[in-house]
Amino acid sequence: MFTMTEQVETGRLSDAQYRSVCETVYRISGIDLSRGKEDLVNARLAKRVRALKMCSFSEYLRFVSTDQGRDELRCMVDALTTNKTSFFRENNHFEFMRTHILPVVGRDGVTIWSAGCSTGQEPYTISIVLQECMESSALTRSRILATDISARCLAEARRGWYDAEDVSEVPKTLLARYFVKTRLDGRDGYRVRECIASRVSFAMLNLMDPWPMRDGFDVIFCRNVMIYFDKETQGRLVRRFWEILKPGGYLCIGHSESLVSVQSGFSYVQPALYRK
């Protein structure tokens, strides 16, 4: 997997090591780290080297190339593909859902997929919007699937506990209504109430792998994820989103992303929002 050359350890990945790491992450997750990510890769892998009490990048990369290092290989990909998120991030999507999508939802409710949910702020925000806007008959049938490649992020998401900085973007009225102030591990923070958390199902999923879901979705959120993929991988992913969306369903992407260069049947609705 990794090609190694004899060298004096410098404290940074060699060019060959860096290329091998990038190729491995791309093969596993589809994420392209090759452009300008050297500092990030070095810093995050250095933490893994220290955590395992190893002496060098060379020792670490040899280890993740072995059968015994398979679990650590997953940790390595996890460390290099985790990105920041927040509640009500890029709020126009939630406003559009509130004003255009949810008012026409029938008694069967709505099915939403948060693809690349990280530590859970996005799917919990969606659940809050549903709780605020939907009638009870449709709300009880509505479900949110939240997936991510990172086991660590999913564990935090399922815990549903956030510190004060994490919830700083939540309006105070909604914070009081849908979070419980509590302490965890000696820190003050907020836990998502059960009425919000119970609507979200978390699952590990690599977007590059086959998808086990069979039923279609009304809305897919895949925001600030495709920016890390090359054009070919973006195109394949968007076409798969098209196939699993219901007719008339919506795809929400990040504001730094676009489908302009991707061949698809989606119709443009507004920035970062498309419809099947």
C-alpha positions as CSV (number, residue, x, y, z in Angstrom):
1,M,0.0,0.0,0.0
2,F,2.6,2.5,1.0
3,T,6.0,2.7,-0.7
4,M,8.8,3.5,1.7
5,T,12.3,4.6,1.1
6,E,15.2,4.7,3.5
7,Q,15.6,8.2,4.9
8,V,16.6,10.1,8.0
9,E,13.4,11.0,9.8
10,T,12.8,14.7,9.5
11,G,9.5,15.1,11.5
12,R,7.5,15.6,8.4
13,L,6.2,13.2,5.7
14,S,8.5,12.9,2.7
15,D,7.0,13.7,-0.7
16,A,6.7,10.0,-1.4
17,Q,5.0,9.3,1.9
18,Y,2.6,12.2,1.4
19,R,1.6,11.0,-2.0
20,S,1.0,7.5,-0.7
21,V,-1.2,8.8,2.1
22,C,-3.2,10.9,-0.3
23,E,-3.6,7.9,-2.7
24,T,-4.8,5.7,0.1
25,V,-7.3,8.2,1.4
26,Y,-8.6,8.8,-2.1
27,R,-9.0,5.1,-2.8
28,I,-10.9,4.5,0.5
29,S,-13.0,7.7,0.7
30,G,-12.8,9.5,-2.7
31,I,-11.4,12.6,-0.9
32,D,-8.6,14.3,-2.7
33,L,-6.0,15.7,-0.3
34,S,-3.3,16.3,-2.8
35,R,-3.7,20.0,-3.3
36,G,-2.2,22.2,-0.5
37,K,-3.1,19.9,2.4
38,E,0.5,19.1,3.5
39,D,0.3,20.9,6.8
40,L,-3.1,19.5,7.7
41,V,-2.0,15.9,6.9
42,N,1.3,16.3,8.8
43,A,-0.4,17.7,11.9
44,R,-3.2,15.2,12.1
45,L,-1.0,12.2,11.4
46,A,1.5,13.4,14.0
47,K,-1.3,13.2,16.6
48,R,-1.9,9.6,15.6
49,V,1.8,8.8,15.8
50,R,2.0,10.2,19.3
51,A,-1.2,8.5,20.4
52,L,0.3,5.1,19.4
53,K,3.6,6.0,21.1
54,M,5.5,5.5,17.8
55,C,8.8,7.1,16.9
56,S,8.2,8.2,13.4
57,F,5.9,8.5,10.4
58,S,7.8,5.7,8.8
59,E,6.9,3.3,11.7
60,Y,3.3,4.5,11.6
61,L,2.9,4.0,7.8
62,R,4.4,0.6,7.9
63,F,2.0,-0.4,10.7
64,V,-1.2,0.8,8.8
65,S,0.0,-1.2,5.8
66,T,-0.3,-4.5,7.8
67,D,-3.2,-6.6,8.7
68,Q,-2.7,-5.7,12.4
69,G,-3.0,-2.0,11.4
70,R,-6.4,-2.2,9.7
71,D,-8.3,-0.5,12.6
72,E,-5.7,2.2,12.7
73,L,-6.0,2.7,8.9
74,R,-9.7,3.5,9.5
75,C,-8.6,5.9,12.3
76,M,-6.1,7.6,9.9
77,V,-8.8,8.1,7.2
78,D,-11.1,9.4,10.0
79,A,-8.5,11.9,11.2
80,L,-7.9,13.2,7.7
81,T,-11.5,13.5,6.5
82,T,-13.2,15.1,9.5
83,N,-14.5,18.7,8.9
84,K,-16.0,21.4,11.0
85,T,-19.8,21.8,11.2
86,S,-22.3,23.9,13.2
87,F,-26.0,24.3,13.9
88,F,-28.0,26.3,11.3
89,R,-24.9,26.5,9.1
90,E,-25.8,28.0,5.7
91,N,-29.3,28.7,7.0
92,N,-31.0,29.4,3.6
93,H,-31.5,25.7,3.1
94,F,-33.4,25.4,6.3
95,E,-35.4,28.5,5.5
96,F,-36.3,27.0,2.1
97,M,-37.3,23.8,3.7
98,R,-39.5,25.7,6.1
99,T,-41.2,27.9,3.5
100,H,-41.3,25.7,0.4
101,I,-40.9,22.0,1.2
102,L,-42.6,21.3,4.5
103,P,-45.9,23.2,3.8
104,V,-46.7,20.8,1.0
105,V,-45.7,17.6,2.8
106,G,-48.6,15.2,3.2
107,R,-49.6,12.9,6.0
108,D,-46.8,10.4,5.0
109,G,-44.2,12.9,6.2
110,V,-40.8,13.6,4.8
111,T,-37.6,11.5,4.5
112,I,-34.3,13.4,4.6
113,W,-30.7,12.2,4.3
114,S,-27.8,14.1,5.9
115,A,-24.9,12.7,4.0
116,G,-21.6,13.5,5.7
117,C,-23.3,14.5,9.0
118,S,-20.1,14.9,11.0
119,T,-20.8,15.4,14.7
120,G,-24.6,15.7,14.2
121,Q,-25.3,19.5,14.2
122,E,-26.9,19.3,10.7
123,P,-29.4,16.5,11.2
124,Y,-30.4,17.9,14.6
125,T,-31.0,21.3,13.0
126,I,-33.2,19.6,10.4
127,S,-35.1,17.8,13.2
128,I,-35.6,21.1,15.0
129,V,-37.0,22.7,11.8
130,L,-39.4,19.8,11.3
131,Q,-40.5,20.0,14.9
132,E,-41.2,23.7,14.5
133,C,-43.0,23.5,11.2
134,M,-44.9,20.3,10.7
135,E,-48.2,19.1,12.0
136,S,-48.1,16.1,14.3
137,S,-49.6,13.6,11.9
138,A,-46.8,14.2,9.3
139,L,-44.1,14.7,11.9
140,T,-44.6,11.3,13.4
141,R,-43.9,9.7,10.0
142,S,-40.9,11.9,9.2
143,R,-37.4,10.4,9.4
144,I,-33.9,11.7,9.1
145,L,-31.0,9.4,8.1
146,A,-27.6,10.8,9.1
147,T,-24.4,9.1,7.9
148,D,-20.7,9.7,8.0
149,I,-17.5,7.8,7.4
150,S,-16.1,8.7,10.8
151,A,-16.9,6.4,13.8
152,R,-15.6,9.0,16.2
153,C,-17.9,11.7,14.8
154,L,-20.9,9.4,14.8
155,A,-20.2,8.6,18.5
156,E,-20.3,12.3,19.3
157,A,-23.4,12.8,17.2
158,R,-25.3,10.0,19.0
159,R,-24.3,11.4,22.3
160,G,-26.0,14.6,21.3
161,W,-24.1,16.8,23.8
162,Y,-22.5,20.1,22.8
163,D,-20.6,22.9,24.7
164,A,-21.7,26.5,24.7
165,E,-19.6,27.5,21.7
166,D,-21.1,24.6,19.7
167,V,-24.7,25.9,20.2
168,S,-23.8,29.6,19.8
169,E,-25.7,29.8,16.5
170,V,-28.9,28.3,17.9
171,P,-31.5,31.0,18.5
172,K,-32.1,31.4,22.2
173,T,-35.8,30.4,22.0
174,L,-34.9,27.2,20.2
175,L,-32.0,26.5,22.6
176,A,-34.4,26.7,25.6
177,R,-37.0,24.6,23.8
178,Y,-34.9,21.8,22.4
179,F,-31.8,21.5,24.6
180,V,-31.2,20.6,28.2
181,K,-28.4,22.3,30.0
182,T,-26.2,19.7,31.6
183,R,-22.7,18.8,32.7
184,L,-20.6,16.1,31.1
185,D,-17.1,15.1,32.2
186,G,-16.9,18.2,34.4
187,R,-17.9,20.6,31.6
188,D,-21.1,22.7,31.2
189,G,-23.0,22.1,28.0
190,Y,-26.3,21.2,26.3
191,R,-27.9,17.9,25.4
192,V,-30.4,17.6,22.5
193,R,-33.9,16.7,23.8
194,E,-35.3,13.3,23.0
195,C,-38.1,14.7,20.9
196,I,-35.4,16.0,18.5
197,A,-32.9,13.1,18.8
198,S,-35.4,10.3,18.4
199,R,-36.2,11.4,14.8
200,V,-32.6,11.0,13.7
201,S,-31.0,7.6,12.8
202,F,-27.2,7.6,12.7
203,A,-25.2,5.1,10.6
204,M,-21.7,4.7,9.3
205,L,-21.5,5.0,5.6
206,N,-18.7,5.6,3.1
207,L,-20.2,7.5,0.2
208,M,-17.9,5.6,-2.2
209,D,-19.4,2.2,-1.1
210,P,-22.7,0.6,-2.1
211,W,-25.6,2.2,-0.3
212,P,-27.9,-0.2,1.6
213,M,-30.9,2.2,1.5
214,R,-33.8,1.2,-0.8
215,D,-36.5,3.8,-0.3
216,G,-36.2,7.2,-1.9
217,F,-35.6,10.5,-0.1
218,D,-37.4,13.8,-0.4
219,V,-34.3,15.9,0.5
220,I,-30.6,15.1,0.5
221,F,-28.2,17.4,2.4
222,C,-24.6,16.8,1.2
223,R,-22.9,20.1,2.0
224,N,-19.2,21.0,2.0
225,V,-18.4,17.3,1.2
226,M,-18.0,17.3,-2.5
227,I,-15.5,20.1,-2.4
228,Y,-13.0,17.5,-1.3
229,F,-13.7,15.2,-4.3
230,D,-12.3,15.5,-7.8
231,K,-14.7,16.2,-10.7
232,E,-15.0,12.5,-11.7
233,T,-16.0,11.5,-8.2
234,Q,-18.4,14.4,-7.8
235,G,-20.1,13.4,-11.0
236,R,-20.6,9.8,-9.9
237,L,-21.9,10.8,-6.5
238,V,-24.4,13.4,-7.9
239,R,-25.8,10.7,-10.3
240,R,-26.3,8.4,-7.4
241,F,-28.1,11.1,-5.5
242,W,-30.3,11.6,-8.5
243,E,-31.2,7.9,-8.5
244,I,-32.1,7.7,-4.8
245,L,-34.1,11.0,-4.7
246,K,-37.9,10.8,-5.2
247,P,-39.3,12.7,-8.2
248,G,-39.3,16.4,-7.3
249,G,-36.8,15.8,-4.5
250,Y,-34.2,18.4,-3.5
251,L,-30.4,18.2,-3.3
252,C,-28.7,20.7,-1.0
253,I,-24.9,21.2,-1.4
254,G,-22.4,23.7,0.1
255,H,-22.3,27.3,-1.0
256,S,-18.7,26.8,-2.1
257,E,-19.9,23.9,-4.4
258,S,-21.7,23.8,-7.7
259,L,-23.1,21.4,-10.2
260,V,-22.2,23.6,-13.1
261,S,-19.4,21.2,-14.3
262,V,-21.3,18.0,-13.4
263,Q,-23.6,16.4,-15.9
264,S,-26.9,15.6,-14.2
265,G,-30.6,16.1,-14.7
266,F,-31.0,18.4,-11.7
267,S,-32.7,21.8,-12.2
268,Y,-31.2,24.8,-10.5
269,V,-33.5,26.4,-7.8
270,Q,-31.2,28.8,-6.0
271,P,-27.5,28.9,-5.0
272,A,-26.5,25.5,-3.6
273,L,-30.0,24.0,-4.1
274,Y,-31.2,21.8,-6.9
275,R,-34.3,19.8,-7.8
276,K,-34.9,16.5,-9.5
